[in-house]
Amino acid sequence: MRLFLLGACAMACTAIGLFFLRFWKRTFDRLFLIFAVAFWVLGLNRLGLAAVDAASDSRMYLYGVRLAAFVLILIAIADKNRRP
């Protein structure tokens, strides 16, 4: 069940990334492009969590990938609010 839910979350993150990519193609706004990349990174993170054993200590490094995705989202928001 755990693997199924992680796969579903990875699929949802990929779909959300494609959703933002579609808006980027219409507007060429960097906010949408960075959001798309951040959600794809979150999807890869979920796939990594599915590939690693639940009791493994190496799962700790995958949370750094999740942190990077959230930092990307914060950078996108700050960039959007900074520009005139």
C-alpha positions, 0 to 999 in steps of 0.5 A: 500500500505504501508503494502504491500511495508513493507512486500515486503522489509521484504521478500527481506531482508530475501532472501538476508540473505539466499543468504549470508548464502549460501556463508557462507556454502561454505566458512565459512567466518564470513563476510557472516554469519554476513551479513546474520544476519544483513539482517534478523534483517533488515527484522524483523525491516520491519515487526515491522514497519508494525505491529506498527501504523504509528503515534505511538511514539514507532516507534522510538525504531524500528530505534534502531534495524535498527541501530544495523543491520548497526553496525553489517555490519560495524563490519563485514567489520572491522573484514574482513579487520583486519584479515591477 
